[in-house]
Amino acid sequence: MSKIKNYIPKSCVLAGVDILTVITENKQNAGNLGKSSIANGVIQLQSLDYGIEISNTQMQNTYFHELVHQMLNSIGELELSENEKFVQNMGNMMFEFLRTADWIRLEEFKHNKFSDADSNAPFIQEGIAEIR
């Protein structure tokens, strides 16, 4: 499966709430690159930062930052949602995972029959080598 390069969700459902992604242009002082509202079901991203176009990677990163805010707010973790360092780090990790993950169909994975008990599995061998 292809990676998420140059993609961003146009919508999703989170905690039963439909979330729509919208792009806005703030040609003056963007200040922050995004904002979100679980009550309104919106993740809003800026296309410009101080008049300069935002890169695709930065826009994706901002999306995941705002998604973490949405997740925390939806489970009532309002204080944690206000911790920008935590939110940024979680958003960065989520984006990195999705950007770099090498996906395989579950049925294909099952047919490979790799398991912890199969020491011939390449990823198991690599893990054992790293631990030693």
Disulfide bonds with the S-S distance in Angstrom:
none
